[in-house]
Amino acid sequence: MRPPSSFPDSQMPLSNIEIVHEDDALLVINKPTLLLSVPGRAEDNRDCLVTRLQENGYPEARIVHRLDWETSGLIVLARDADSHRELSRQFHDRETEKAYTALCWDEPEADSGRIELPLRYDPPTKPRHVVDHELGRHALTFWRVLERCGQYSRVELTPITGRSHQLRVHMLAIGHPLLGDRLYAHAEALAAFERLCLHASMLAFSHPQSGQRLRFESPAPF
């Protein structure tokens, strides 16, 4: 599935992009849904978070990690090479903390659990990913129920690894696809909400210059 064409003007606005925190080293942004983190391969998919920032007062902005096009929430960008290197290292070495809020189909029997299933990209059904015990890469997710709502549940998802589509495929694998997920949800779960119900609600890391531990939270918009 590919996002719609880019903003028609050469200067793309920040518009509904919320800057949660900014200093000389980094930016923490609350990314809206339906916005790429980085430019797509096609020329008409140039509209994205980093390009909008670069063209509207932050030409030095550098991507450190990504959120899917449909996923909203907290994302950090670096503002210089040294900060980018250090933040990237923290993500690589799993020194960051991340938590997502999601709405999933039905109610899990347990109140919490872990999903440890290897994942790989599946070219025949691109851009989908699948569980593959032979060729997949290790992936680990912790989950817990925040609220039981009958046909659906509000859950907190904590990815330990950072595989593409990890949270979406893991929740599908245990029988609880995310509401509004155009790639993985069955018909009822897809129709239950107008957007993918996945939001990066907490992000913590150490400041690349001072070393101070920073923690940001953003309530889910659903």
N, CA, C and O of each residue as an XYZ file, in Angstrom:
888
protein
N       0.842     -1.186      0.000
C       0.000      0.000      0.000
C       0.877      1.236      0.000
O       1.836      1.313      0.768
N       0.574      2.176     -0.825
C       1.420      3.341     -0.949
C       0.635      4.586     -0.560
O      -0.552      4.679     -0.870
N       1.273      5.552      0.117
C       0.590      6.763      0.534
C       0.215      7.645     -0.640
O       0.742      7.480     -1.740
N      -0.701      8.587     -0.408
C      -1.124      9.465     -1.489
C      -0.008     10.387     -1.941
O       1.023     10.511     -1.279
N      -0.228     11.035     -3.082
C       0.798     11.905     -3.653
C       1.165     13.032     -2.710
O       0.410     13.374     -1.801
N       2.325     13.596     -2.938
C       2.864     14.618     -2.053
C       2.107     15.923     -2.164
O       1.307     16.138     -3.075
N       2.392     16.796     -1.193
C       1.825     18.134     -1.159
C       2.195     18.850     -2.457
O       3.358     18.802     -2.857
N       1.256     19.508     -3.128
C       1.513     20.046     -4.461
C       2.516     21.193     -4.511
O       3.160     21.391     -5.541
N       2.665     21.951     -3.435
C       3.593     23.068     -3.464
C       5.011     22.592     -3.152
O       5.211     21.538     -2.549
N       5.982     23.388     -3.571
C       7.367     23.022     -3.312
C       7.692     23.129     -1.827
O       8.534     22.387     -1.323
N       7.032     24.047     -1.122
C       7.256     24.218      0.313
C       6.137     23.518      1.059
O       4.991     23.963      1.017
N       6.456     22.425      1.742
C       5.447     21.673      2.470
C       5.336     22.220      3.889
O       6.362     22.393      4.547
N       4.147     22.497      4.380
C       3.981     23.147      5.681
C       4.196     22.189      6.840
O       4.067     20.974      6.692
N       4.532     22.765      8.021
C       4.572     21.946      9.225
C       3.154     21.622      9.671
O       2.907     20.552     10.227
N       2.232     22.528      9.435
C       0.798     22.379      9.706
C       0.543     21.673     11.031
O       0.766     22.256     12.091
N       0.080     20.426     10.986
C      -0.338     19.739     12.209
C       0.768     18.943     12.870
O       0.494     18.028     13.647
N       2.014     19.276     12.573
C       3.140     18.592     13.209
C       3.485     19.311     14.510
O       3.868     20.481     14.506
N       3.343     18.591     15.624
C       3.599     19.162     16.942
C       5.051     18.922     17.350
O       5.515     17.782     17.386
N       5.762     20.007     17.655
C       7.120     19.893     18.187
C       7.005     19.814     19.700
O       6.664     20.799     20.356
N       7.289     18.636     20.256
C       7.146     18.390     21.690
C       8.320     18.967     22.462
O       8.152     19.495     23.561
N       9.527     18.863     21.876
C      10.740     19.349     22.544
C      11.758     19.714     21.471
O      11.874     19.053     20.439
N      12.488     20.784     21.748
C      13.569     21.145     20.831
C      14.712     21.777     21.603
O      14.492     22.590     22.500
N      15.932     21.401     21.251
C      17.124     22.048     21.774
C      18.183     22.006     20.676
O      17.884     21.624     19.545
N      19.409     22.392     20.997
C      20.446     22.479     19.971
C      20.803     21.134     19.358
O      21.327     21.085     18.245
N      20.525     20.032     20.073
C      20.951     18.718     19.620
C      19.866     17.897     18.939
O      20.167     17.043     18.105
N      18.595     18.149     19.287
C      17.548     17.238     18.825
C      16.176     17.883     18.796
O      15.945     18.951     19.364
N      15.275     17.191     18.113
C      13.853     17.539     18.069
C      13.058     16.290     18.438
O      13.369     15.191     17.977
N      12.038     16.461     19.263
C      11.079     15.386     19.515
C       9.748     15.842     18.941
O       9.220     16.887     19.321
N       9.214     15.048     18.025
C       8.021     15.401     17.262
C       6.895     14.420     17.565
O       7.135     13.231     17.771
N       5.681     14.922     17.590
C       4.497     14.065     17.653
C       3.982     13.922     16.215
O       3.215     14.755     15.733
N       4.417     12.856     15.546
C       4.093     12.680     14.118
C       2.615     12.334     13.931
O       2.094     11.456     14.618
N       1.944     13.011     13.015
C       0.550     12.640     12.725
C       0.479     11.369     11.891
O       1.461     10.972     11.264
N      -0.666     10.745     11.888
C      -0.881      9.591     11.028
C      -0.902     10.040      9.569
O      -1.130     11.215      9.280
N      -0.669      9.122      8.670
C      -0.673      9.353      7.220
C       0.418     10.325      6.767
O       0.215     11.129      5.858
N       1.581     10.231      7.423
C       2.744     11.008      7.001
C       3.967     10.110      7.098
O       4.238      9.537      8.153
N       4.711      9.984      5.992
C       5.943      9.214      5.992
C       6.976      9.852      6.919
O       6.963     11.066      7.118
N       7.864      9.045      7.483
C       8.976      9.579      8.270
C      10.070     10.118      7.357
O      10.657     11.163      7.638
N      10.347      9.403      6.259
C      11.365      9.789      5.276
C      10.744      9.695      3.889
O       9.698      9.066      3.732
N      11.368     10.310      2.870
C      10.777     10.250      1.527
C      10.651      8.828      1.014
O      11.502      7.981      1.282
N       9.571      8.571      0.266
C       9.415      7.288     -0.398
C      10.281      7.235     -1.642
O      10.881      8.236     -2.033
N      10.345      6.072     -2.258
C      11.196      5.915     -3.448
C      10.648      6.672     -4.648
O      11.417      7.213     -5.443
N       9.338      6.716     -4.787
C       8.734      7.405     -5.930
C       8.813      8.920     -5.742
O       8.749      9.416     -4.617
N       8.952      9.640     -6.835
C       9.091     11.097     -6.785
C       7.873     11.761     -6.142
O       8.006     12.782     -5.468
N       6.671     11.177     -6.352
C       5.469     11.788     -5.795
C       5.235     11.388     -4.337
O       4.195     11.716     -3.766
N       6.196     10.680     -3.729
C       6.122     10.345     -2.310
C       7.183     11.096     -1.512
O       7.675     10.605     -0.496
N       7.523     12.276     -1.979
C       8.565     13.065     -1.328
C       8.087     13.681     -0.015
O       8.896     13.929      0.879
N       6.793     13.928      0.110
C       6.256     14.546      1.326
C       6.469     13.623      2.519
O       6.044     12.468      2.508
N       7.130     14.145      3.549
C       7.410     13.338      4.733
C       7.794     14.259      5.882
O       7.960     15.466      5.704
N       7.931     13.673      7.049
C       8.252     14.448      8.243
C       9.588     15.172      8.118
O       9.656     16.379      8.350
N      10.656     14.455      7.754
C      11.973     15.083      7.753
C      12.064     16.172      6.692
O      12.717     17.191      6.920
N      11.427     15.986      5.538
C      11.450     17.021      4.500
C      10.695     18.266      4.943
O      11.152     19.385      4.710
N       9.554     18.082      5.574
C       8.805     19.245      6.062
C       9.616     20.037      7.081
O       9.616     21.268      7.056
N      10.301     19.339      7.970
C      11.122     20.032      8.957
C      12.280     20.756      8.275
O      12.566     21.911      8.588
N      12.942     20.076      7.343
C      14.098     20.676      6.664
C      13.712     21.908      5.868
O      14.515     22.832      5.743
N      12.517     21.946      5.332
C      12.090     23.066      4.503
C      11.364     24.147      5.292
O      10.916     25.138      4.715
N      11.243     23.968      6.608
C      10.528     24.941      7.427
C      11.294     25.268      8.704
O      10.749     25.214      9.806
N      12.573     25.610      8.528
C      13.336     26.138      9.647
C      14.304     25.190     10.315
O      15.049     25.599     11.205
N      14.314     23.916      9.902
C      15.226     22.946     10.514
C      15.990     22.190      9.420
O      15.845     20.974      9.297
N      16.804     22.903      8.621
C      17.485     22.260      7.485
C      18.458     21.169      7.912
O      18.833     20.317      7.106
N      18.867     21.193      9.178
C      19.858     20.225      9.667
C      19.218     18.941     10.217
O      19.934     18.023     10.618
N      17.894     18.868     10.240
C      17.204     17.722     10.848
C      17.609     16.408     10.184
O      17.632     16.300      8.958
N      17.928     15.408     11.013
C      18.359     14.091     10.519
C      17.518     13.010     11.192
O      17.318     13.032     12.407
N      17.032     12.072     10.395
C      16.213     10.995     10.928
C      17.068     10.025     11.739
O      18.186      9.706     11.335
N      16.565      9.558     12.861
C      17.262      8.593     13.713
C      16.561      7.240     13.670
O      17.213      6.200     13.575
N      15.248      7.256     13.738
C      14.441      6.039     13.643
C      13.158      6.405     12.912
O      12.943      7.578     12.608
N      12.312      5.442     12.628
C      11.127      5.711     11.812
C       9.856      5.182     12.462
O       9.878      4.246     13.261
N       8.764      5.809     12.097
C       7.433      5.285     12.385
C       6.752      5.019     11.048
O       6.961      5.760     10.088
N       5.943      3.972     10.979
C       5.203      3.673      9.759
C       4.336      4.863      9.351
O       3.971      5.693     10.184
N       4.017      4.933      8.080
C       3.176      5.994      7.509
C       1.893      6.196      8.318
O       1.516      7.333      8.601
N       1.224      5.111      8.690
C      -0.055      5.219      9.391
C       0.086      5.342     10.905
O      -0.882      5.689     11.582
N       1.260      5.068     11.446
C       1.468      5.147     12.892
C       1.740      6.586     13.295
O       2.520      7.282     12.646
N       1.102      7.027     14.356
C       1.341      8.368     14.883
C       2.178      8.281     16.146
O       2.403      7.199     16.688
N       2.643      9.455     16.613
C       3.301      9.483     17.910
C       4.717     10.008     17.919
O       5.153     10.666     16.974
N       5.433      9.716     18.990
C       6.708     10.335     19.309
C       7.861      9.777     18.483
O       8.024      8.564     18.349
N       8.655     10.691     17.933
C       9.823     10.334     17.147
C      10.891     11.405     17.395
O      10.575     12.593     17.467
N      12.157     10.983     17.526
C      13.239     11.930     17.779
C      14.095     12.072     16.525
O      14.370     11.091     15.834
N      14.511     13.305     16.241
C      15.426     13.593     15.141
C      16.627     14.349     15.692
O      16.499     15.127     16.636
N      17.790     14.119     15.101
C      19.018     14.794     15.522
C      19.213     16.082     14.723
O      18.670     16.240     13.629
N      20.005     17.005     15.298
C      20.252     18.282     14.628
C      21.724     18.492     14.278
O      22.087     19.554     13.773
N      22.573     17.502     14.536
C      23.974     17.571     14.127
C      24.513     16.154     14.031
O      23.888     15.209     14.513
N      25.672     16.011     13.408
C      26.214     14.687     13.127
C      26.541     13.898     14.392
O      26.257     12.703     14.468
N      27.135     14.559     15.384
C      27.501     13.854     16.614
C      26.262     13.370     17.366
O      26.243     12.250     17.878
N      25.242     14.200     17.432
C      24.007     13.804     18.114
C      23.322     12.664     17.366
O      22.771     11.745     17.973
N      23.367     12.739     16.042
C      22.778     11.664     15.240
C      23.498     10.349     15.501
O      22.861      9.306     15.648
N      24.794     10.398     15.557
C      25.591      9.191     15.797
C      25.280      8.588     17.168
O      25.120      7.373     17.293
N      25.195      9.433     18.189
C      24.953      8.931     19.543
C      23.521      8.416     19.713
O      23.321      7.373     20.335
N      22.532      9.117     19.179
C      21.154      8.647     19.277
C      20.965      7.346     18.503
O      20.271      6.439     18.963
N      21.583      7.259     17.333
C      21.508      6.024     16.544
C      22.127      4.857     17.305
O      21.614      3.739     17.265
N      23.228      5.120     17.995
C      23.866      4.082     18.799
C      22.935      3.591     19.907
O      22.848      2.391     20.168
N      22.244      4.521     20.553
C      21.334      4.143     21.634
C      20.208      3.249     21.124
O      19.825      2.286     21.789
N      19.682      3.565     19.950
C      18.638      2.716     19.377
C      19.213      1.351     19.016
O      18.590      0.323     19.282
N      20.386      1.338     18.417
C      21.009      0.080     18.010
C      21.305     -0.811     19.215
O      21.101     -2.024     19.163
N      21.784     -0.202     20.297
C      22.157     -0.958     21.490
C      20.978     -1.163     22.451
O      21.155     -1.682     23.553
N      19.788     -0.756     22.032
C      18.547     -0.929     22.811
C      18.618     -0.258     24.173
O      18.168     -0.802     25.181
N      19.195      0.936     24.177
C      19.246      1.728     25.402
C      18.064      2.687     25.500
O      17.872      3.346     26.522
N      17.288      2.758     24.452
C      16.085      3.592     24.472
C      14.927      2.782     25.059
O      14.993      1.556     25.149
N      13.876      3.484     25.452
C      12.643      2.844     25.904
C      11.507      3.349     25.021
O      11.410      4.545     24.749
N      10.652      2.437     24.576
C       9.538      2.798     23.713
C       8.294      2.059     24.170
O       8.365      0.897     24.571
N       7.168      2.728     24.111
C       5.887      2.071     24.377
C       4.848      2.639     23.427
O       4.852      3.831     23.120
N       3.964      1.775     22.971
C       2.905      2.164     22.040
C       1.551      1.851     22.663
O       1.400      0.882     23.409
N       0.578      2.684     22.345
C      -0.806      2.411     22.701
C      -1.520      1.962     21.441
O      -1.333      2.546     20.373
N      -2.340      0.921     21.562
C      -3.046      0.388     20.396
C      -4.431     -0.102     20.801
O      -4.690     -0.396     21.969
N      -5.304     -0.182     19.819
C      -6.592     -0.847     19.984
C      -6.535     -2.127     19.169
O      -6.239     -2.099     17.975
N      -6.819     -3.248     19.818
C      -6.784     -4.527     19.122
C      -8.153     -5.185     19.150
O      -8.970     -4.899     20.025
N      -8.396     -6.053     18.206
C      -9.665     -6.752     18.080
C      -9.846     -7.749     19.230
O      -8.926     -8.491     19.576
N     -11.048     -7.750     19.814
C     -11.436     -8.732     20.825
C     -10.671     -8.490     22.140
O      -9.967     -7.491     22.285
N     -10.822     -9.411     23.078
C     -10.176     -9.299     24.380
C      -9.228    -10.484     24.608
O      -9.676    -11.631     24.600
N      -7.941    -10.232     24.809
C      -7.021    -11.333     25.124
C      -7.440    -12.025     26.422
O      -7.964    -11.387     27.335
N      -7.207    -13.310     26.490
C      -7.560    -14.049     27.698
C      -6.723    -13.595     28.889
O      -7.264    -13.380     29.973
N      -5.431    -13.448     28.707
C      -4.539    -13.012     29.785
C      -4.525    -11.478     29.857
O      -5.007    -10.792     28.957
N      -3.961    -10.969     30.950
C      -3.839     -9.518     31.101
C      -2.539     -8.985     30.520
O      -2.414     -7.783     30.288
N      -1.571     -9.860     30.284
C      -0.290     -9.441     29.718
C       0.414    -10.675     29.161
O       0.009    -11.809     29.414
N       1.468    -10.431     28.405
C       2.208    -11.557     27.839
C       3.370    -11.092     26.989
O       3.659     -9.899     26.899
N       4.029    -12.050     26.371
C       5.134    -11.754     25.471
C       4.925    -12.518     24.178
O       4.378    -13.621     24.172
N       5.366    -11.916     23.084
C       5.282    -12.548     21.766
C       6.700    -12.589     21.216
O       7.317    -11.549     20.985
N       7.205    -13.783     21.010
C       8.563    -13.942     20.486
C       8.479    -14.802     19.234
O       8.599    -16.026     19.286
N       8.268    -14.131     18.108
C       8.092    -14.806     16.829
C       8.969    -14.129     15.778
O       8.918    -12.906     15.645
N       9.769    -14.885     15.029
C      10.665    -14.293     14.022
C       9.885    -13.769     12.819
O       8.887    -14.361     12.408
N      10.345    -12.665     12.268
C       9.631    -11.991     11.188
C      10.532    -11.779      9.979
O      11.749    -11.638     10.105
N       9.906    -11.760      8.809
C      10.627    -11.410      7.583
C       9.678    -10.697      6.631
O       8.458    -10.836      6.719
N      10.265     -9.934      5.723
C       9.528     -9.284      4.643
C       9.022    -10.352      3.680
O       9.716    -11.335      3.417
N       7.810    -10.158      3.154
C       7.200    -11.147      2.258
C       6.946    -10.521      0.889
O       5.876     -9.955      0.664
N       7.916    -10.610     -0.037
C       7.785     -9.948     -1.346
C       6.486    -10.243     -2.096
O       5.932     -9.325     -2.700
N       5.964    -11.490     -2.090
C       4.730    -11.738     -2.841
C       3.524    -10.928     -2.349
O       2.588    -10.678     -3.110
N       3.550    -10.520     -1.080
C       2.421     -9.751     -0.533
C       2.883     -8.375     -0.060
O       2.288     -7.809      0.857
N       3.954     -7.819     -0.685
C       4.522     -6.547     -0.240
C       3.445     -5.482     -0.069
O       2.484     -5.443     -0.837
N       3.599     -4.615      0.939
C       4.729     -4.508      1.876
C       4.537     -5.303      3.178
O       5.083     -4.932      4.217
N       3.776     -6.372      3.122
C       3.507     -7.137      4.323
C       4.751     -7.901      4.813
O       5.662     -8.213      4.046
N       4.745     -8.186      6.123
C       5.736     -9.047      6.754
C       5.015    -10.250      7.347
O       3.821    -10.182      7.638
N       5.732    -11.338      7.522
C       5.116    -12.562      8.012
C       6.012    -13.219      9.063
O       7.214    -12.960      9.136
N       5.389    -14.075      9.873
C       6.140    -14.911     10.806
C       6.786    -16.043     10.009
O       6.115    -16.709      9.221
N       8.073    -16.259     10.208
C       8.795    -17.329      9.511
C       9.843    -17.889     10.465
O      10.838    -17.228     10.761
N       9.614    -19.117     10.947
C      10.513    -19.711     11.944
C      11.835    -20.157     11.355
O      12.771    -20.432     12.105
N      11.945    -20.239     10.033
C      13.195    -20.650      9.408
C      14.028    -19.465      8.934
O      15.237    -19.419      9.161
N      13.377    -18.501      8.271
C      14.115    -17.392      7.657
C      13.916    -16.058      8.367
O      14.606    -15.087      8.056
N      12.991    -15.996      9.308
C      12.688    -14.739      9.969
C      13.765    -14.295     10.947
O      14.552    -15.106     11.437
N      13.789    -12.987     11.227
C      14.716    -12.415     12.202
C      14.037    -12.357     13.563
O      12.828    -12.141     13.657
N      14.814    -12.549     14.603
C      14.273    -12.557     15.968
C      13.495    -11.278     16.260
O      13.953    -10.183     15.934
N      12.325    -11.413     16.869
C      11.497    -10.265     17.225
C      10.779    -10.566     18.534
O      10.236    -11.656     18.717
N      10.778     -9.588     19.447
C      10.187     -9.771     20.773
C       9.336     -8.557     21.140
O       9.789     -7.417     21.046
N       8.113     -8.816     21.554
C       7.172     -7.780     21.968
C       6.533     -8.176     23.294
O       6.123     -9.323     23.469
N       6.445     -7.228     24.230
C       5.666     -7.419     25.448
C       4.360     -6.633     25.308
O       4.334     -5.553     24.718
N       3.289     -7.185     25.854
C       1.998     -6.498     25.775
C       1.260     -6.610     27.106
O       1.474     -7.544     27.879
N       0.381     -5.627     27.355
C      -0.497     -5.714     28.521
C      -1.795     -4.980     28.214
O      -1.808     -3.981     27.495
N      -2.878     -5.491     28.769
C      -4.196     -4.899     28.550
C      -4.369     -3.687     29.462
O      -4.150     -3.774     30.670
N      -4.761     -2.561     28.878
C      -5.061     -1.354     29.638
C      -6.558     -1.230     29.921
O      -6.965     -0.721     30.966
N      -7.365     -1.702     28.975
C      -8.823     -1.574     29.103
C      -9.498     -2.603     28.216
O      -9.112     -2.796     27.063
N     -10.509     -3.260     28.763
C     -11.298     -4.226     27.990
C     -12.621     -3.572     27.607
O     -13.362     -3.080     28.459
N     -12.896     -3.578     26.312
C     -14.056     -2.831     25.805
C     -15.038     -3.716     25.034
O     -15.830     -3.210     24.240
N     -14.994     -5.024     25.260
C     -15.926     -5.914     24.580
C     -15.362     -6.410     23.261
O     -14.595     -7.373     23.223
N     -15.747     -5.744     22.179
C     -15.263     -6.163     20.853
C     -13.814     -5.804     20.613
O     -13.192     -6.331     19.691
N     -13.271     -4.926     21.415
C     -11.874     -4.548     21.253
C     -11.255     -4.258     22.617
O     -11.966     -4.165     23.618
N      -9.939     -4.116     22.654
C      -9.213     -3.821     23.888
C      -8.170     -2.744     23.624
O      -7.609     -2.649     22.532
N      -7.927     -1.942     24.644
C      -6.816     -0.979     24.600
C      -5.611     -1.653     25.245
O      -5.691     -2.133     26.376
N      -4.502     -1.684     24.524
C      -3.316     -2.373     25.015
C      -2.090     -1.478     24.930
O      -2.031     -0.547     24.128
N      -1.116     -1.782     25.775
C       0.199     -1.148     25.687
C       1.157     -2.174     25.110
O       1.223     -3.308     25.585
N       1.896     -1.776     24.090
C       2.828     -2.668     23.410
C       4.248     -2.132     23.581
O       4.515     -0.955     23.339
N       5.147     -3.010     23.999
C       6.535     -2.622     24.207
C       7.437     -3.481     23.334
O       7.676     -4.644     23.658
N       7.943     -2.931     22.229
C       8.851     -3.702     21.372
C      10.260     -3.706     21.944
O      10.804     -2.653     22.277
N      10.846     -4.885     22.059
C      12.237     -4.990     22.499
C      13.154     -4.925     21.277
O      14.207     -4.288     21.319
N      12.756     -5.576     20.209
C      13.437     -5.440     18.922
C      12.672     -4.417     18.077
O      11.594     -3.971     18.468
N      13.225     -4.051     16.930
C      12.600     -3.011     16.114
C      12.376     -3.441     14.680
O      12.764     -2.727     13.755
N      11.759     -4.592     14.477
C      11.490     -5.077     13.117
C      10.343     -4.300     12.479
O       9.451     -3.811     13.172
N      10.376     -4.194     11.151
C       9.304     -3.531     10.418
C       7.973     -4.242     10.673
O       7.884     -5.468     10.607
N       6.949     -3.451     10.963
C       5.591     -3.954     11.178
C       5.502     -4.942     12.349
O       4.542     -5.705     12.451
N       6.508     -4.920     13.228
C       6.581     -5.923     14.297
C       5.316     -5.984     15.149
O       4.761     -7.064     15.351
N       4.858     -4.847     15.647
C       3.711     -4.853     16.551
C       2.448     -5.319     15.835
O       1.634     -6.043     16.410
N       2.288     -4.907     14.595
C       1.098     -5.262     13.831
C       1.052     -6.770     13.540
O       0.006     -7.402     13.682
N       2.186     -7.335     13.135
C       2.227     -8.755     12.791
C       2.167     -9.621     14.052
O       1.518    -10.667     14.049
N       2.829     -9.204     15.117
C       2.778     -9.969     16.353
C       1.361    -10.029     16.929
O       0.918    -11.087     17.377
N       0.655     -8.903     16.918
C      -0.701     -8.928     17.455
C      -1.634     -9.751     16.563
O      -2.532    -10.432     17.058
N      -1.417     -9.686     15.259
C      -2.182    -10.537     14.344
C      -1.916    -12.005     14.652
O      -2.838    -12.821     14.628
N      -0.665    -12.346     14.941
C      -0.272    -13.737     15.157
C      -0.936    -14.355     16.381
O      -1.126    -15.570     16.431
N      -1.292    -13.534     17.373
C      -1.963    -14.077     18.558
C      -3.482    -13.889     18.483
O      -4.192    -14.068     19.472
N      -3.966    -13.523     17.285
C      -5.402    -13.449     17.071
C      -6.063    -12.137     17.423
O      -7.285    -12.076     17.560
N      -5.265    -11.070     17.573
C      -5.821     -9.774     17.964
C      -5.270     -8.663     17.066
O      -4.511     -7.818     17.540
N      -5.638     -8.646     15.776
C      -5.135     -7.605     14.871
C      -5.535     -6.216     15.340
O      -6.536     -6.053     16.038
N      -4.753     -5.219     14.956
C      -5.044     -3.848     15.350
C      -6.199     -3.284     14.530
O      -6.321     -3.562     13.337
N      -7.035     -2.499     15.173
C      -8.176     -1.900     14.485
C      -7.689     -0.932     13.409
O      -6.714     -0.207     13.605
N      -8.373     -0.931     12.284
C      -8.070     -0.004     11.203
C      -6.802     -0.313     10.434
O      -6.317      0.535      9.684
N      -6.254     -1.504     10.600
C      -5.000     -1.867      9.926
C      -5.299     -2.394      8.527
O      -5.811     -3.501      8.361
N      -4.970     -1.578      7.519
C      -5.309     -1.927      6.133
C      -4.488     -3.088      5.590
O      -4.874     -3.717      4.604
N      -3.369     -3.371      6.223
C      -2.515     -4.458      5.750
C      -2.828     -5.795      6.413
O      -2.741     -6.839      5.767
N      -3.185     -5.774      7.677
C      -3.253     -7.022      8.423
C      -4.600     -7.337      9.072
O      -4.835     -8.490      9.434
N      -5.470     -6.383      9.230
C      -6.729     -6.632      9.933
C      -7.730     -7.374      9.047
O      -7.760     -7.183      7.831
N      -8.550     -8.224      9.674
C      -9.663     -8.819      8.932
C     -10.759     -7.771      8.778
O     -10.654     -6.682      9.343
N     -11.804     -8.084      8.024
C     -12.809     -7.096      7.617
C     -13.440     -6.373      8.802
O     -13.616     -5.156      8.761
N     -13.781     -7.110      9.851
C     -14.448     -6.479     10.990
C     -13.504     -5.535     11.731
O     -13.894     -4.428     12.104
N     -12.273     -5.969     11.940
C     -11.306     -5.120     12.634
C     -10.938     -3.904     11.794
O     -10.712     -2.822     12.336
N     -10.878     -4.069     10.492
C     -10.573     -2.954      9.603
C     -11.680     -1.906      9.640
O     -11.408     -0.705      9.662
N     -12.931     -2.369      9.647
C     -14.072     -1.450      9.624
C     -14.333     -0.789     10.973
O     -15.120      0.153     11.056
N     -13.680     -1.273     12.031
C     -13.978     -0.789     13.381
C     -13.420      0.604     13.655
O     -13.865      1.268     14.591
N     -12.452      1.060     12.854
C     -11.878      2.392     13.078
C     -11.351      2.928     11.761
O     -10.938      2.162     10.890
N     -11.368      4.260     11.616
C     -11.017      4.871     10.338
C      -9.518      5.015     10.114
O      -9.104      5.393      9.018
N      -8.701      4.728     11.105
C      -7.259      4.805     10.959
C      -6.632      3.624     11.697
O      -7.288      2.958     12.498
N      -5.346      3.374     11.413
C      -4.614      2.379     12.168
C      -4.491      2.850     13.615
O      -3.990      3.943     13.878
N      -4.944      2.032     14.534
C      -4.936      2.412     15.949
C      -3.624      1.986     16.602
O      -3.581      1.053     17.404
N      -2.557      2.692     16.237
C      -1.228      2.444     16.784
C      -0.536      3.791     16.966
O      -0.374      4.548     16.008
N      -0.129      4.086     18.204
C       0.428      5.399     18.529
C       1.634      5.226     19.435
O       1.552      4.553     20.463
N       2.757      5.832     19.057
C       3.967      5.802     19.881
C       3.775      6.768     21.049
O       3.949      7.978     20.900
N       3.419      6.227     22.202
C       2.961      7.059     23.314
C       4.037      7.386     24.344
O       3.843      8.288     25.159
N       5.163      6.681     24.331
C       6.258      6.973     25.262
C       7.592      6.727     24.576
O       7.770      5.742     23.859
N       8.522      7.642     24.810
C       9.872      7.520     24.261
C      10.851      8.064     25.283
O      10.699      9.193     25.750
N      11.852      7.271     25.636
C      12.874      7.705     26.587
C      14.255      7.376     26.051
O      14.469      6.320     25.456
N      15.193      8.295     26.267
C      16.570      8.116     25.806
C      17.455      9.080     26.578
O      16.955      9.944     27.298
N      18.744      8.938     26.435
C      19.691      9.846     27.082
C      20.081     10.955     26.115
O      20.341     10.709     24.937
N      20.117     12.181     26.632
C      20.473     13.308     25.772
C      21.873     13.087     25.203
O      22.793     12.770     25.958
N      22.056     13.246     23.899
C      23.344     12.925     23.267
C      24.490     13.819     23.694
O      25.651     13.459     23.499
N      24.197     14.976     24.273
C      25.265     15.870     24.713
C      25.464     15.838     26.225
O      26.591     15.693     26.699
N      24.381     15.972     26.982
C      24.495     16.049     28.443
C      24.440     14.690     29.133
O      24.922     14.539     30.256
N      23.849     13.696     28.456
C      23.674     12.400     29.079
C      22.448     12.312     29.964
O      22.144     11.240     30.489
N      21.732     13.421     30.143
C      20.525     13.425     30.975
C      19.464     12.513     30.374
O      19.242     12.524     29.163
N      18.814     11.729     31.216
C      17.753     10.844     30.735
C      16.498     11.669     30.485
O      16.034     12.397     31.363
N      15.953     11.547     29.274
C      14.758     12.286     28.882
C      13.628     11.288     28.642
O      13.849     10.206     28.099
N      12.436     11.656     29.045
C      11.263     10.794     28.850
C      10.103     11.665     28.382
O       9.792     12.687     28.994
N       9.471     11.251     27.297
C       8.347     11.999     26.733
C       7.135     11.076     26.619
O       7.267      9.883     26.343
N       5.956     11.652     26.836
C       4.722     10.888     26.721
C       3.731     11.660     25.866
O       3.701     12.890     25.882
N       2.918     10.914     25.117
C       1.905     11.498     24.242
C       0.677     10.605     24.276
O       0.762      9.445     23.871
N      -0.458     11.100     24.744
C      -1.661     10.254     24.791
C      -2.141      9.912     23.389
O      -2.039     10.726     22.472
N      -2.661      8.711     23.233
C      -3.176      8.282     21.927
C      -4.392      9.114     21.541
O      -5.217      9.435     22.396
N      -4.514      9.470     20.258
C      -5.653     10.273     19.786
C      -6.881      9.439     19.479
O      -7.804      9.925     18.825
N      -6.916      8.197     19.933
C      -8.082      7.337     19.708
C      -8.471      6.648     21.002
O      -9.432      5.878     21.028
